[in-house]
Amino acid sequence: MHPELEALVRAYDAVQESLGPEAPRLRTVFEGRVEDALAKRSGLSRESLLNLIRLQHRRWVRAQQTPTTLPPKA
Amino acid sequence: MNTAVAKGSTSLAPEWTTPGARAVEDFARRSVDEWLAVSSKFLQWHRQNRLEQDAPPEVCQESDRAHAWLLRSTRMMHGQMLDPDFPNRELARRVEAALWQLEEAWAQAHNPMTEPEADTLMARFFPADASGT
């Protein structure tokens, strides 16, 4: 995955998983990354980017569950 | 107008003495905390059953009904906290964060973007070869 998209997915996951008072700050981080990504890509709408992040996040979460080719950390 | 309070309730108002006011605030905070715990528990279940895997259609339907109720109630709660005079901003921010999580979980479960559309967008705007991978 493109590193910038992966960073967006990870930032999105951090907000989704946050429970306490950290959530608003993490959301600000995520929104900032979204704005940066949009500013660099004319022709990409905010809604399309958010839907792409949502879909990639699902793929990413599922990929975390399945064993990869990498050996587990010792 | 019928001003009767619920049977068994304590007399929090209309006196608004200091202890009464404190009790109201404590009650509000406890209620919101309880609500946020319910929301959090639902979101945890949602992640395990609808994000990490595909749930059967009947499970999705039931979960959507519960999800819709959680969204309505949280929006209502958040709406009350948008009052500029609402005294507990920290509580308001936590409810806003929970609402965002609920709305995103819903948007994710009902994402109109298909996998091929996502792949097309990625190829155009986030090409893998630009990442050096």
Backbone of each chain as ProteinMPNN parsed JSONL, in Angstrom:
{"seq_chain_A": "MHPELEALVRAYDAVQESLGPEAPRLRTVFEGRVEDALAKRSGLSRESLLNLIRLQHRRWVRAQQTPTTLPPKA", "coords_chain_A": {"N_chain_A": [[0.846, -1.188, 0.0], [0.426, 2.273, -0.692], [2.531, 4.494, 1.093], [1.471, 6.884, 2.167], [-1.252, 6.489, 2.064], [-1.446, 4.304, 3.727], [-0.672, 5.488, 6.123], [-2.842, 7.139, 6.499], [-4.846, 5.234, 6.869], [-3.951, 4.009, 9.198], [-4.089, 6.158, 10.976], [-6.801, 6.565, 10.942], [-7.661, 4.177, 12.056], [-6.624, 4.487, 14.605], [-8.255, 6.481, 15.675], [-10.699, 5.172, 15.596], [-10.269, 3.154, 17.437], [-9.775, 4.413, 19.804], [-10.64, 5.16, 23.166], [-10.763, 6.845, 25.364], [-10.051, 10.152, 26.625], [-8.238, 10.774, 24.644], [-9.296, 10.553, 22.14], [-10.456, 12.912, 20.764], [-8.101, 14.362, 20.071], [-6.72, 12.529, 18.467], [-8.482, 12.363, 16.396], [-8.271, 14.891, 15.308], [-5.684, 14.714, 14.325], [-6.055, 12.775, 12.345], [-7.925, 14.087, 10.649], [-6.345, 16.188, 9.813], [-4.416, 14.851, 8.289], [-6.044, 13.909, 6.251], [-6.823, 16.308, 5.03], [-4.306, 17.185, 4.132], [-3.696, 15.184, 2.264], [-5.729, 15.564, 0.399], [-5.155, 18.111, -0.5], [-2.952, 17.687, -2.037], [-3.887, 16.312, -4.177], [-5.587, 17.016, -6.789], [-8.814, 16.605, -8.058], [-9.522, 14.476, -6.586], [-12.125, 13.739, -4.551], [-13.313, 14.627, -1.267], [-15.208, 12.853, -0.185], [-14.809, 10.581, -1.732], [-12.194, 9.959, -1.014], [-12.521, 9.43, 1.723], [-14.217, 7.202, 1.604], [-12.511, 5.453, 0.346], [-10.526, 5.192, 2.276], [-12.025, 4.001, 4.324], [-12.648, 1.549, 3.128], [-10.117, 0.522, 2.601], [-9.209, 0.389, 5.178], [-10.757, -1.671, 6.232], [-9.765, -3.809, 4.732], [-7.153, -3.732, 5.645], [-7.405, -4.23, 8.428], [-8.354, -6.842, 8.321], [-6.225, -8.065, 7.141], [-4.368, -7.883, 9.155], [-5.134, -9.87, 10.812], [-4.741, -12.298, 9.561], [-2.197, -14.754, 9.141], [0.95, -13.639, 8.087], [3.593, -13.744, 5.625], [5.74, -13.143, 7.005], [7.803, -14.092, 9.708], [6.698, -14.593, 13.13], [7.363, -12.147, 15.685], [10.05, -12.637, 17.932]], "CA_chain_A": [[0.0, 0.0, 0.0], [1.14, 3.547, -0.704], [2.774, 4.862, 2.5], [0.585, 7.953, 2.652], [-2.567, 5.879, 2.29], [-1.326, 3.468, 4.929], [-0.676, 6.401, 7.278], [-4.239, 7.563, 6.682], [-5.575, 4.083, 7.413], [-3.522, 3.824, 10.598], [-4.637, 7.271, 11.757], [-8.241, 6.28, 11.032], [-7.805, 3.079, 13.02], [-6.324, 5.011, 15.947], [-9.46, 7.169, 16.175], [-11.743, 4.164, 15.816], [-9.95, 2.313, 18.588], [-9.555, 5.188, 21.028], [-11.786, 5.112, 24.067], [-10.773, 7.884, 26.385], [-9.92, 11.555, 26.241], [-7.319, 10.901, 23.508], [-10.03, 10.471, 20.874], [-10.537, 14.168, 19.988], [-6.789, 14.721, 19.528], [-6.434, 11.602, 17.373], [-9.344, 12.721, 15.269], [-7.663, 16.076, 14.696], [-4.535, 14.215, 13.551], [-6.59, 12.115, 11.152], [-8.506, 15.103, 9.759], [-5.223, 16.928, 9.227], [-3.828, 14.013, 7.238], [-6.995, 13.893, 5.134], [-6.703, 17.604, 4.336], [-3.014, 17.191, 3.417], [-3.789, 14.275, 1.109], [-6.604, 16.193, -0.6], [-4.478, 19.29, -1.058], [-1.946, 17.235, -3.015], [-4.508, 15.521, -5.251], [-6.764, 17.642, -7.391], [-9.619, 15.585, -8.725], [-9.964, 13.484, -5.598], [-13.068, 14.382, -3.629], [-13.212, 14.221, 0.138], [-16.051, 11.677, 0.059], [-14.143, 9.419, -2.34], [-11.037, 9.6, -0.196], [-12.99, 8.803, 2.969], [-14.699, 5.851, 1.288], [-11.325, 4.635, 0.061], [-9.894, 4.898, 3.572], [-12.897, 3.027, 5.016], [-12.507, 0.239, 2.498], [-8.743, 0.053, 2.836], [-9.102, 0.07, 6.606], [-11.322, -3.018, 6.4], [-8.77, -4.75, 4.187], [-5.973, -3.678, 6.529], [-7.757, -4.925, 9.679], [-8.427, -8.282, 8.039], [-4.864, -8.534, 6.855], [-3.667, -8.002, 10.437], [-5.551, -11.106, 11.488], [-4.253, -13.491, 8.879], [-0.739, -14.869, 9.229], [1.665, -13.148, 6.911], [4.763, -14.559, 5.314], [6.79, -12.786, 7.945], [7.751, -14.896, 10.934], [6.321, -13.787, 14.293], [8.47, -11.604, 16.446], [10.441, -13.481, 19.058]], "C_chain_A": [[0.888, 1.247, 0.0], [1.311, 4.032, 0.737], [1.852, 5.957, 3.034], [-0.818, 7.408, 2.932], [-2.531, 5.003, 3.545], [-1.326, 4.334, 6.196], [-2.095, 6.897, 7.569], [-5.051, 6.451, 7.336], [-5.218, 3.87, 8.889], [-4.08, 4.936, 11.496], [-6.139, 7.08, 11.968], [-8.492, 5.202, 12.084], [-7.575, 3.586, 14.451], [-7.546, 5.732, 16.523], [-10.542, 6.149, 16.491], [-11.514, 3.378, 17.096], [-9.817, 3.097, 19.89], [-10.83, 5.232, 21.865], [-11.865, 6.339, 24.976], [-10.632, 9.285, 25.849], [-8.964, 11.805, 25.077], [-8.062, 11.038, 22.176], [-10.1, 11.8, 20.108], [-9.204, 14.554, 19.355], [-6.449, 13.831, 18.324], [-7.273, 11.918, 16.143], [-8.787, 13.943, 14.548], [-6.468, 15.668, 13.831], [-5.029, 13.6, 12.246], [-7.13, 13.145, 10.154], [-7.401, 15.919, 9.07], [-4.578, 16.148, 8.093], [-4.732, 13.965, 6.005], [-6.866, 15.186, 4.327], [-5.404, 17.674, 3.54], [-3.091, 16.356, 2.14], [-4.637, 14.902, 0.004], [-5.908, 17.371, -1.276], [-3.48, 18.897, -2.15], [-2.559, 16.553, -4.234], [-5.759, 16.201, -5.792], [-7.509, 16.554, -8.157], [-10.087, 14.5, -7.777], [-10.884, 14.185, -4.603], [-12.88, 13.838, -2.217], [-14.003, 12.931, 0.388], [-15.406, 10.42, -0.535], [-12.952, 8.98, -1.503], [-11.483, 8.897, 1.09], [-13.496, 7.384, 2.712], [-13.532, 4.906, 0.993], [-10.628, 4.24, 1.378], [-10.706, 3.845, 4.329], [-12.703, 1.632, 4.44], [-11.114, -0.347, 2.731], [-8.527, -0.332, 4.305], [-9.645, -1.336, 6.874], [-10.333, -4.072, 5.902], [-7.574, -4.868, 5.138], [-6.239, -4.445, 7.831], [-7.777, -6.436, 9.448], [-7.046, -8.864, 7.757], [-4.065, -8.705, 8.146], [-3.954, -9.332, 11.117], [-4.934, -12.348, 10.871], [-2.731, -13.564, 8.986], [-0.09, -14.384, 7.943], [2.851, -14.072, 6.651], [5.91, -14.251, 6.27], [6.701, -13.679, 9.182], [7.356, -14.01, 12.114], [7.554, -13.294, 15.032], [8.782, -12.507, 17.625], [10.098, -12.789, 20.369]], "O_chain_A": [[1.956, 1.267, 0.612], [0.362, 3.994, 1.521], [1.497, 5.956, 4.213], [-1.478, 7.804, 3.892], [-3.485, 4.978, 4.323], [-1.908, 3.958, 7.213], [-2.492, 7.052, 8.724], [-5.845, 6.699, 8.244], [-6.085, 3.586, 9.715], [-4.489, 4.685, 12.63], [-6.675, 7.391, 13.032], [-9.415, 5.304, 12.892], [-8.253, 3.159, 15.385], [-7.839, 5.611, 17.712], [-11.218, 6.24, 17.516], [-12.469, 2.982, 17.763], [-9.754, 2.502, 20.966], [-11.94, 5.327, 21.34], [-12.959, 6.799, 25.304], [-11.055, 9.57, 24.728], [-8.885, 12.926, 24.574], [-7.523, 11.574, 21.208], [-9.827, 11.817, 18.907], [-9.177, 15.026, 18.218], [-5.959, 14.31, 17.302], [-6.829, 11.76, 15.006], [-8.827, 14.019, 13.32], [-6.266, 16.209, 12.743], [-4.486, 13.872, 11.175], [-6.829, 13.081, 8.962], [-7.518, 16.287, 7.901], [-4.234, 16.717, 7.057], [-4.257, 13.979, 4.87], [-6.807, 15.159, 3.097], [-5.392, 18.161, 2.409], [-2.616, 16.766, 1.081], [-4.311, 14.789, -1.177], [-6.061, 17.592, -2.478], [-3.201, 19.673, -3.064], [-1.862, 16.249, -5.203], [-6.862, 15.974, -5.294], [-6.907, 15.703, -8.811], [-10.951, 13.695, -8.124], [-10.469, 15.108, -3.902], [-12.359, 12.741, -2.012], [-13.532, 12.03, 1.082], [-15.445, 9.344, 0.062], [-12.725, 7.787, -1.304], [-10.895, 7.894, 1.494], [-13.237, 6.474, 3.5], [-13.563, 3.726, 1.342], [-10.203, 3.098, 1.552], [-10.144, 2.913, 4.904], [-12.605, 0.654, 5.181], [-10.954, -1.534, 3.015], [-7.769, -1.249, 4.622], [-9.062, -2.096, 7.646], [-10.097, -5.086, 6.56], [-7.063, -5.959, 5.391], [-5.393, -5.219, 8.281], [-7.284, -7.209, 10.269], [-6.754, -10.01, 8.098], [-3.189, -9.567, 8.228], [-3.144, -9.85, 11.886], [-4.64, -13.323, 11.562], [-2.056, -12.537, 8.926], [-0.549, -14.697, 6.845], [3.073, -15.047, 7.369], [6.901, -14.978, 6.344], [5.6, -13.981, 9.642], [7.642, -12.813, 12.111], [8.617, -13.914, 15.015], [7.88, -13.074, 18.241], [10.348, -13.338, 21.441]]}, "seq_chain_B": "MNTAVAKGSTSLAPEWTTPGARAVEDFARRSVDEWLAVSSKFLQWHRQNRLEQDAPPEVCQESDRAHAWLLRSTRMMHGQMLDPDFPNRELARRVEAALWQLEEAWAQAHNPMTEPEADTLMARFFPADASGT", "coords_chain_B": {"N_chain_B": [[-50.399, 21.883, 33.709], [-48.774, 18.834, 34.016], [-46.581, 18.289, 36.521], [-45.49, 16.257, 37.845], [-42.947, 14.202, 39.161], [-40.941, 11.34, 38.356], [-41.801, 8.343, 40.04], [-40.187, 7.652, 43.041], [-38.001, 9.147, 42.49], [-35.46, 11.481, 43.481], [-35.566, 14.723, 45.02], [-34.305, 16.722, 43.047], [-34.632, 19.064, 41.639], [-37.128, 21.642, 41.943], [-35.504, 23.232, 43.473], [-32.738, 23.782, 43.226], [-30.546, 24.013, 44.92], [-27.157, 24.115, 46.07], [-26.187, 21.426, 46.666], [-28.137, 19.996, 45.238], [-27.713, 20.817, 42.631], [-25.209, 19.808, 42.212], [-25.778, 17.123, 42.386], [-27.32, 16.792, 40.128], [-25.447, 17.255, 38.137], [-23.673, 15.18, 38.655], [-25.332, 13.029, 38.135], [-25.833, 13.44, 35.411], [-23.272, 13.101, 34.394], [-22.733, 10.439, 35.123], [-24.72, 9.161, 33.675], [-23.975, 9.746, 31.04], [-21.468, 8.546, 31.007], [-22.224, 5.892, 31.312], [-23.657, 5.576, 28.969], [-21.662, 5.974, 27.071], [-20.126, 3.76, 27.621], [-21.815, 1.717, 26.809], [-21.94, 2.315, 24.093], [-19.273, 1.961, 23.406], [-18.943, -0.75, 23.927], [-20.65, -1.808, 22.003], [-19.375, -0.945, 19.669], [-17.019, -2.353, 19.837], [-17.941, -4.96, 19.555], [-18.974, -4.675, 17.005], [-16.695, -4.233, 15.49], [-15.368, -6.701, 15.784], [-17.225, -8.451, 14.68], [-18.242, -7.422, 12.295], [-16.372, -5.982, 10.971], [-13.901, -7.29, 11.106], [-14.671, -9.645, 10.031], [-17.105, -11.117, 7.761], [-20.38, -10.817, 8.634], [-23.344, -12.906, 8.978], [-26.307, -12.17, 6.963], [-28.649, -11.82, 8.559], [-27.658, -11.214, 11.041], [-26.378, -8.851, 10.473], [-28.575, -7.243, 9.877], [-29.901, -7.081, 12.353], [-27.935, -5.942, 13.897], [-27.675, -3.511, 12.581], [-30.078, -2.32, 13.27], [-29.793, -1.913, 16.031], [-27.571, -0.294, 15.939], [-28.55, 1.963, 14.62], [-30.273, 2.962, 16.564], [-28.443, 3.606, 18.556], [-27.026, 5.604, 17.235], [-29.035, 7.57, 16.836], [-29.686, 8.225, 19.496], [-27.233, 9.078, 20.505], [-26.692, 11.25, 18.884], [-28.758, 12.913, 19.704], [-28.048, 13.37, 22.362], [-25.586, 14.594, 21.969], [-26.437, 16.852, 20.593], [-27.681, 18.317, 22.605], [-25.5, 19.004, 24.053], [-24.234, 20.807, 22.481], [-24.997, 23.292, 23.105], [-23.792, 26.445, 23.879], [-23.48, 27.142, 26.521], [-23.179, 24.831, 27.846], [-21.899, 23.126, 30.573], [-19.848, 21.188, 30.86], [-17.279, 20.718, 29.048], [-15.444, 18.752, 28.463], [-16.834, 16.377, 28.705], [-18.616, 16.756, 26.625], [-16.88, 16.675, 24.448], [-16.072, 14.012, 24.551], [-18.452, 12.692, 23.981], [-18.871, 13.62, 21.417], [-16.71, 12.433, 20.133], [-17.398, 9.741, 20.402], [-19.698, 9.727, 18.884], [-18.667, 10.252, 16.363], [-17.202, 7.898, 15.993], [-19.273, 6.008, 15.948], [-20.709, 6.885, 13.703], [-18.804, 6.556, 11.711], [-18.396, 3.799, 11.837], [-20.828, 2.973, 10.905], [-20.816, 4.119, 8.333], [-18.739, 2.696, 7.269], [-19.704, 0.108, 7.276], [-21.669, 0.382, 5.409], [-20.54, 1.142, 3.063], [-20.488, 2.662, -0.065], [-18.558, 2.325, -1.964], [-17.03, 0.124, -4.228], [-14.825, -2.748, -4.323], [-13.337, -2.908, -6.806], [-13.623, -0.211, -7.626], [-12.238, 1.079, -5.599], [-9.691, 0.093, -6.057], [-9.168, 1.238, -8.53], [-9.153, 3.967, -7.886], [-6.986, 3.984, -6.139], [-4.894, 3.257, -7.832], [-4.787, 5.494, -9.398], [-4.487, 7.732, -7.661], [-2.913, 6.952, -5.494], [-0.502, 5.517, -6.34], [1.195, 2.42, -6.23], [3.778, 2.146, -7.177], [4.888, 4.59, -6.776], [5.553, 4.585, -4.193], [7.755, 3.16, -3.93], [7.578, 0.525, -3.421]], "CA_chain_B": [[-49.315, 21.005, 33.269], [-48.41, 17.825, 35.009], [-45.159, 18.43, 36.861], [-45.108, 15.134, 38.704], [-41.695, 13.551, 38.79], [-41.017, 9.875, 38.383], [-41.902, 7.755, 41.367], [-38.914, 7.177, 43.575], [-36.885, 10.05, 42.191], [-35.159, 12.421, 44.55], [-35.968, 16.079, 44.67], [-33.13, 17.443, 42.539], [-35.119, 20.377, 41.247], [-36.686, 22.904, 41.374], [-34.807, 24.114, 44.431], [-31.412, 24.129, 42.703], [-29.558, 24.339, 45.939], [-25.859, 23.633, 45.598], [-26.115, 19.96, 46.606], [-29.006, 19.522, 44.167], [-27.046, 21.069, 41.35], [-24.107, 18.844, 42.1], [-26.375, 15.809, 42.119], [-27.733, 16.783, 38.714], [-24.247, 17.111, 37.312], [-23.178, 13.806, 38.836], [-26.253, 12.14, 37.421], [-25.584, 13.615, 33.971], [-21.983, 12.487, 34.054], [-22.881, 8.971, 35.218], [-25.554, 8.709, 32.545], [-23.171, 9.819, 29.816], [-20.442, 7.497, 31.118], [-22.886, 4.607, 31.041], [-23.986, 5.553, 27.544], [-20.414, 5.793, 26.328], [-19.705, 2.363, 27.812], [-22.68, 0.92, 25.92], [-21.493, 2.597, 22.732], [-17.959, 1.344, 23.238], [-19.145, -2.209, 23.864], [-21.231, -2.101, 20.701], [-18.354, -0.748, 18.632], [-16.078, -3.478, 19.948], [-18.634, -6.095, 18.927], [-19.094, -4.352, 15.582], [-15.385, -4.455, 14.869], [-15.068, -8.132, 15.758], [-18.186, -9.237, 13.915], [-18.601, -6.879, 10.982], [-15.198, -5.438, 10.281], [-12.875, -8.329, 10.986], [-15.229, -10.751, 9.244], [-18.437, -10.839, 7.213], [-21.438, -11.434, 9.438], [-24.503, -13.328, 8.182], [-27.235, -11.042, 6.726], [-29.601, -11.586, 9.657], [-26.889, -10.56, 12.115], [-26.17, -7.467, 10.007], [-29.842, -6.511, 10.012], [-30.154, -6.81, 13.772], [-26.914, -4.998, 14.356], [-28.014, -2.192, 12.011], [-31.174, -1.719, 14.054], [-29.203, -1.428, 17.286], [-26.653, 0.787, 15.563], [-29.361, 3.149, 14.325], [-30.726, 3.51, 17.849], [-27.281, 4.226, 19.21], [-26.744, 6.852, 16.518], [-30.076, 8.563, 17.156], [-29.586, 8.669, 20.895], [-25.978, 9.811, 20.718], [-26.869, 12.554, 18.223], [-29.629, 13.715, 20.559], [-27.234, 13.753, 23.514], [-24.585, 15.547, 21.483], [-27.155, 18.084, 20.268], [-27.891, 19.077, 23.842], [-24.204, 19.484, 24.539], [-23.747, 21.873, 21.606], [-25.338, 24.541, 23.77], [-22.522, 27.08, 24.291], [-23.391, 27.242, 27.977], [-23.05, 23.501, 28.455], [-20.779, 23.355, 31.494], [-18.768, 20.198, 30.894], [-16.789, 20.597, 27.678], [-14.729, 17.47, 28.321], [-17.878, 15.376, 28.462], [-19.13, 17.007, 25.275], [-15.886, 16.184, 23.469], [-16.102, 12.544, 24.546], [-19.665, 12.268, 23.261], [-18.629, 13.913, 20.003], [-15.796, 11.397, 19.629], [-18.169, 8.493, 20.301], [-20.611, 9.884, 17.742], [-17.844, 10.077, 15.155], [-16.894, 6.466, 15.86], [-20.505, 5.313, 15.539], [-21.027, 7.27, 12.324], [-17.822, 5.934, 10.825], [-18.663, 2.351, 11.787], [-21.99, 2.827, 10.013], [-20.365, 4.433, 6.969], [-17.869, 1.607, 6.821], [-20.544, -1.075, 7.023], [-22.542, 0.658, 4.261], [-19.69, 1.872, 2.119], [-20.95, 2.438, -1.44], [-17.424, 2.082, -2.867], [-16.733, -1.288, -4.448], [-13.384, -3.06, -4.322], [-12.706, -2.44, -8.053], [-13.551, 1.261, -7.615], [-11.141, 1.449, -4.691], [-8.424, -0.22, -6.733], [-8.983, 2.24, -9.587], [-8.75, 5.216, -7.219], [-5.624, 3.816, -5.601], [-3.941, 3.271, -8.948], [-4.679, 6.86, -9.927], [-4.059, 8.745, -6.677], [-1.922, 6.421, -4.573], [0.134, 4.405, -7.058], [2.153, 1.677, -5.405], [5.15, 2.313, -7.652], [5.412, 5.854, -6.246], [5.987, 4.368, -2.817], [9.011, 2.42, -3.953], [7.334, -0.865, -3.067]], "C_chain_B": [[-48.964, 20.028, 34.391], [-46.911, 17.888, 35.299], [-44.669, 17.289, 37.744], [-43.802, 14.511, 38.214], [-41.866, 12.05, 38.922], [-41.017, 9.378, 39.818], [-40.513, 7.289, 41.826], [-37.756, 8.114, 43.287], [-36.658, 10.998, 43.364], [-35.489, 13.822, 44.09], [-34.745, 16.893, 44.261], [-33.495, 18.881, 42.203], [-36.539, 20.498, 41.806], [-35.863, 23.771, 42.327], [-33.476, 24.641, 43.892], [-30.494, 24.69, 43.789], [-28.243, 23.768, 45.443], [-25.779, 22.109, 45.585], [-26.974, 19.401, 45.479], [-28.332, 19.681, 42.814], [-25.914, 20.078, 41.139], [-24.658, 17.453, 41.756], [-26.797, 15.699, 40.653], [-26.519, 16.553, 37.821], [-23.672, 15.699, 37.423], [-24.033, 12.816, 38.058], [-25.993, 12.21, 35.913], [-24.293, 12.914, 33.575], [-22.072, 10.964, 34.086], [-23.663, 8.436, 34.024], [-24.743, 8.688, 31.255], [-22.097, 8.732, 29.84], [-21.03, 6.128, 30.784], [-23.176, 4.469, 29.548], [-22.737, 5.305, 26.693], [-19.895, 4.363, 26.465], [-20.521, 1.436, 26.916], [-22.206, 1.073, 24.481], [-20.17, 1.89, 22.445], [-18.072, -0.179, 23.097], [-19.717, -2.606, 22.498], [-20.17, -2.009, 19.604], [-17.316, -1.872, 18.643], [-16.676, -4.718, 19.271], [-18.68, -5.895, 17.411], [-17.781, -4.64, 14.86], [-15.105, -5.953, 14.71], [-15.966, -8.903, 14.796], [-18.521, -8.704, 12.528], [-17.439, -6.28, 10.226], [-14.167, -6.535, 10.054], [-13.364, -9.521, 10.168], [-16.58, -10.322, 8.67], [-19.459, -11.57, 8.05], [-22.569, -11.894, 8.531], [-25.51, -12.173, 8.051], [-28.165, -10.764, 7.898], [-28.922, -10.897, 10.845], [-26.656, -9.087, 11.747], [-27.435, -6.639, 10.203], [-30.097, -6.123, 11.458], [-29.161, -5.769, 14.296], [-27.174, -3.597, 13.808], [-29.126, -1.512, 12.807], [-30.631, -1.14, 15.359], [-28.316, -0.211, 17.019], [-27.426, 2.088, 15.317], [-29.876, 3.79, 15.609], [-29.59, 4.21, 18.579], [-26.952, 5.569, 18.552], [-27.758, 7.944, 16.87], [-29.873, 9.128, 18.551], [-28.321, 9.491, 21.132], [-26.052, 11.185, 20.056], [-27.715, 13.48, 19.089], [-28.83, 14.263, 21.756], [-26.221, 14.835, 23.099], [-25.227, 16.893, 21.159], [-27.368, 18.951, 21.496], [-26.584, 19.684, 24.335], [-23.615, 20.588, 23.656], [-24.104, 23.255, 22.145], [-24.046, 25.195, 24.283], [-22.366, 27.197, 25.802], [-23.252, 25.882, 28.641], [-21.771, 23.487, 29.298], [-19.618, 22.379, 31.385], [-18.258, 19.935, 29.479], [-16.101, 19.252, 27.437], [-15.72, 16.347, 28.005], [-18.422, 15.515, 27.035], [-18.169, 16.481, 24.216], [-15.889, 14.663, 23.396], [-17.326, 12.023, 23.797], [-19.484, 12.51, 21.767], [-17.722, 12.848, 19.377], [-16.538, 10.068, 19.448], [-19.115, 8.546, 19.108], [-19.851, 9.689, 16.433], [-17.561, 8.594, 14.926], [-18.123, 5.687, 15.384], [-20.842, 5.627, 14.084], [-20.064, 6.621, 11.332], [-18.044, 4.425, 10.713], [-19.842, 2.079, 10.855], [-21.558, 3.046, 8.556], [-19.508, 3.302, 6.406], [-18.692, 0.361, 6.463], [-21.433, -0.881, 5.794], [-21.787, 1.468, 3.215], [-20.138, 1.606, 0.679], [-19.809, 2.117, -2.407], [-17.14, 0.581, -2.987], [-15.213, -1.496, -4.442], [-12.729, -2.627, -5.636], [-12.594, -0.92, -8.125], [-12.394, 1.739, -6.737], [-9.799, 1.208, -5.368], [-8.118, 0.806, -7.834], [-8.501, 3.57, -8.986], [-7.323, 5.138, -6.701], [-4.595, 3.901, -6.711], [-3.731, 4.697, -9.455], [-4.039, 7.817, -8.913], [-3.004, 8.255, -5.681], [-1.18, 5.236, -5.234], [1.221, 3.741, -6.211], [3.589, 1.935, -5.846], [5.767, 3.628, -7.153], [5.943, 5.693, -4.84], [7.312, 3.641, -2.759], [8.845, 0.98, -3.563], [6.998, -1.684, -4.299]], "O_chain_B": [[-48.878, 20.398, 35.562], [-46.084, 17.582, 34.44], [-43.58, 17.347, 38.313], [-43.591, 14.323, 37.016], [-42.823, 11.566, 39.528], [-40.33, 9.916, 40.686], [-39.781, 6.627, 41.09], [-36.649, 7.905, 43.783], [-37.573, 11.273, 44.14], [-35.669, 14.069, 42.897], [-34.217, 17.669, 45.058], [-32.723, 19.802, 42.468], [-37.117, 19.46, 42.126], [-35.561, 24.922, 42.012], [-33.138, 25.809, 44.084], [-29.786, 25.679, 43.603], [-28.23, 23.003, 44.478], [-25.343, 21.539, 44.586], [-26.581, 18.432, 44.829], [-28.381, 18.789, 41.968], [-25.696, 19.579, 40.035], [-24.085, 16.718, 40.951], [-26.648, 14.65, 40.025], [-26.562, 15.763, 36.878], [-23.245, 15.103, 36.434], [-23.527, 11.897, 37.413], [-25.939, 11.188, 35.229], [-24.229, 12.226, 32.556], [-21.559, 10.282, 33.199], [-23.32, 7.407, 33.443], [-24.813, 7.736, 30.478], [-21.843, 8.076, 28.83], [-20.423, 5.323, 30.077], [-22.976, 3.413, 28.947], [-22.758, 4.534, 25.734], [-19.296, 3.822, 25.535], [-19.989, 0.489, 26.336], [-22.084, 0.093, 23.745], [-19.979, 1.301, 21.381], [-17.4, -0.801, 22.275], [-19.315, -3.613, 21.916], [-20.079, -2.873, 18.732], [-16.809, -2.282, 17.599], [-16.002, -5.422, 18.52], [-18.454, -6.828, 16.641], [-17.763, -5.212, 13.77], [-14.669, -6.411, 13.654], [-15.54, -9.877, 14.175], [-19.024, -9.442, 11.681], [-17.496, -6.09, 9.011], [-13.631, -6.688, 8.957], [-12.562, -10.313, 9.673], [-17.125, -9.287, 9.053], [-19.417, -12.795, 8.169], [-22.75, -11.352, 7.44], [-25.567, -11.3, 8.917], [-28.444, -9.605, 8.204], [-29.538, -10.102, 11.555], [-26.729, -8.201, 12.598], [-27.379, -5.488, 10.636], [-30.461, -4.985, 11.755], [-29.519, -4.852, 15.034], [-26.922, -2.606, 14.494], [-29.119, -0.296, 12.995], [-30.968, -0.019, 15.74], [-28.318, 0.761, 17.773], [-27.012, 3.164, 15.748], [-29.912, 5.015, 15.728], [-29.774, 5.285, 19.15], [-26.639, 6.545, 19.234], [-27.392, 9.082, 17.161], [-29.887, 10.341, 18.76], [-28.339, 10.477, 21.869], [-25.542, 12.167, 20.594], [-27.434, 14.674, 19.2], [-28.923, 15.439, 22.107], [-26.035, 15.839, 23.787], [-24.642, 17.946, 21.414], [-27.25, 20.174, 21.432], [-26.573, 20.747, 24.955], [-22.629, 21.226, 24.024], [-23.57, 24.266, 21.687], [-23.293, 24.574, 25.033], [-21.251, 27.335, 26.306], [-23.212, 25.791, 29.868], [-20.69, 23.799, 28.798], [-18.502, 22.714, 31.783], [-18.747, 19.036, 28.794], [-16.171, 18.693, 26.343], [-15.47, 15.491, 27.156], [-18.654, 14.525, 26.341], [-18.592, 15.912, 23.21], [-15.73, 14.087, 22.32], [-17.244, 11.034, 23.068], [-19.9, 11.692, 20.947], [-17.938, 12.419, 18.243], [-16.33, 9.361, 18.461], [-19.313, 7.552, 18.41], [-20.341, 9.038, 15.511], [-17.667, 8.099, 13.805], [-18.019, 4.814, 14.522], [-21.218, 4.735, 13.323], [-20.465, 6.193, 10.25], [-17.899, 3.845, 9.637], [-19.856, 1.093, 10.118], [-21.894, 2.26, 7.67], [-19.555, 3.001, 5.213], [-18.411, -0.335, 5.487], [-21.899, -1.855, 5.202], [-22.341, 2.361, 2.573], [-20.167, 0.454, 0.246], [-20.052, 1.689, -3.535], [-17.025, -0.129, -1.988], [-14.436, -0.547, -4.542], [-11.655, -2.026, -5.598], [-11.6, -0.391, -8.621], [-11.673, 2.674, -7.085], [-8.884, 2.024, -5.262], [-6.967, 1.188, -8.041], [-7.58, 4.205, -9.498], [-6.553, 6.093, -6.807], [-3.552, 4.536, -6.557], [-2.636, 5.059, -9.885], [-3.163, 8.608, -9.261], [-2.284, 9.062, -5.093], [-1.231, 4.108, -4.743], [2.039, 4.404, -5.573], [4.507, 1.946, -5.026], [6.988, 3.776, -7.107], [6.685, 6.54, -4.343], [7.921, 3.512, -1.698], [9.831, 0.266, -3.385], [6.76, -2.887, -4.194]]}, "name": "protein", "num_of_chains": 2, "seq": "MHPELEALVRAYDAVQESLGPEAPRLRTVFEGRVEDALAKRSGLSRESLLNLIRLQHRRWVRAQQTPTTLPPKAMNTAVAKGSTSLAPEWTTPGARAVEDFARRSVDEWLAVSSKFLQWHRQNRLEQDAPPEVCQESDRAHAWLLRSTRMMHGQMLDPDFPNRELARRVEAALWQLEEAWAQAHNPMTEPEADTLMARFFPADASGT"}
